[in-house]
Amino acid sequence: MGHRAVRAVGWARSLPLDTDAKTARDWTRAHLRTLAWTEGTPQTVCDVLLTVSELVTNAHVHARSSAQLVMTWDEQCLHIAVHDSSREVPVLRPPSIDRDGGRGVFLVDALADDWTVRACPTGKVVIACFRPPTPA
């Protein structure tokens, strides 16, 4: 059986509670620039940056935890994974004018091509996948 090797590149960064979302976005933006396909996809880049901001903010605010941000490109999908120390799984709820916040997972669901949550021994990891648009 022939198996096709997957070429992947990735980066990781720990973001303590006192780190703001802008730091996470700036770090992500710098690494996105190294991926040739992102130059021609400004909307996808904006979607990734907003997702990073939401996931890191959720880790800090709702989990009251530092966030471990891992970004991996495997030539098919850009995976954005954020780990925090809470085992509470985020719930997809429609936005409401009756409550502050609660829109993060709704935004991630709208922006990412796919997303999932995985429990782990030290909390959970939320993973969002972004596929670059195919050339027309």
C-alpha positions in Angstrom: 0.0 0.0 0.0 1.3 3.4 -0.9 1.0 6.1 1.7 1.4 9.7 0.7 3.6 11.6 3.2 2.1 14.7 4.6 4.3 17.7 4.9 3.3 19.9 7.8 4.6 23.0 9.5 3.5 24.3 12.9 4.0 26.8 15.6 3.1 27.0 19.3 2.8 29.7 21.9 1.7 29.9 25.5 -0.4 32.9 26.4 -0.7 33.5 30.1 -3.8 35.1 31.6 -2.2 38.6 31.5 -1.7 38.3 27.7 -4.2 40.2 25.6 -5.9 38.9 22.4 -3.9 41.4 20.3 -0.7 39.6 21.2 -2.2 36.3 20.0 -3.4 37.9 16.8 -0.1 39.6 16.1 1.8 36.3 16.7 -0.6 34.5 14.4 -0.5 37.1 11.7 3.3 37.0 11.6 3.3 33.2 11.1 0.5 33.4 8.5 2.7 35.6 6.4 5.1 32.6 6.0 2.4 30.6 4.2 2.3 31.6 0.6 -1.4 31.0 0.1 -2.4 33.6 2.7 -1.2 36.6 0.6 -4.1 36.2 -1.8 -6.8 35.4 0.8 -7.3 38.4 3.1 -10.8 37.3 4.1 -9.5 33.9 5.3 -6.7 35.6 7.2 -9.2 37.9 8.9 -11.4 34.9 9.8 -8.4 33.1 11.3 -7.3 36.2 13.3 -10.9 36.7 14.7 -11.1 33.0 15.6 -7.7 33.1 17.4 -8.9 36.2 19.3 -12.2 34.5 20.3 -10.6 31.2 21.4 -7.8 32.8 23.4 -10.3 35.2 25.1 -12.6 32.2 25.9 -9.7 30.4 27.5 -8.8 33.5 29.6 -12.3 34.6 30.5 -14.4 31.5 30.8 -11.8 28.9 31.8 -9.7 31.4 33.8 -6.7 29.7 32.3 -3.6 30.4 30.3 -4.1 29.4 26.7 -1.8 27.2 24.6 -2.1 28.2 21.0 -0.9 25.8 18.3 -1.2 26.5 14.6 -0.5 23.8 12.1 -0.6 23.8 8.3 -0.7 20.4 6.6 -1.1 21.5 3.0 -4.9 21.0 3.2 -6.1 22.7 6.3 -4.8 25.4 8.7 -5.6 24.0 12.2 -5.9 26.5 15.0 -5.9 24.7 18.4 -6.3 26.4 21.7 -6.0 24.4 24.9 -7.2 25.6 28.3 -7.4 24.0 31.7 -11.2 23.8 31.9 -13.1 20.6 31.1 -16.3 22.6 30.5 -17.2 22.2 26.8 -18.2 25.4 25.0 -21.8 25.4 23.8 -23.0 26.8 20.5 -25.7 29.3 21.2 -27.2 31.9 19.0 -26.3 35.4 19.9 -28.7 37.2 22.3 -29.2 40.8 23.1 -30.2 39.7 26.6 -26.7 38.7 27.7 -23.2 40.0 27.4 -20.8 37.7 25.6 -21.6 34.2 24.5 -20.9 34.9 20.8 -17.4 33.3 20.6 -18.4 29.8 19.7 -21.1 31.1 17.4 -18.4 33.2 15.6 -16.0 30.2 15.3 -18.8 28.1 13.9 -19.6 30.8 11.3 -15.9 31.5 10.3 -14.2 28.1 10.4 -14.7 25.4 7.8 -14.9 23.0 10.6 -14.3 22.9 14.4 -14.3 20.5 17.2 -13.7 20.2 21.0 -11.6 17.4 22.5 -11.3 16.6 26.2 -7.9 15.9 27.5 -6.5 15.0 30.9 -5.6 18.6 31.7 -8.7 20.4 30.2 -9.8 20.7 26.7 -8.7 21.8 23.3 -10.8 23.6 20.7 -9.6 23.1 17.1 -10.8 25.1 14.2 -9.9 24.2 10.6 -9.5 26.7 7.7 -9.1 25.5 4.1 -7.7 28.1 1.7 -10.2 29.0 -1.1 -9.6 27.1 -4.3 -8.5 29.2 -7.2 -11.3 30.0 -9.6 
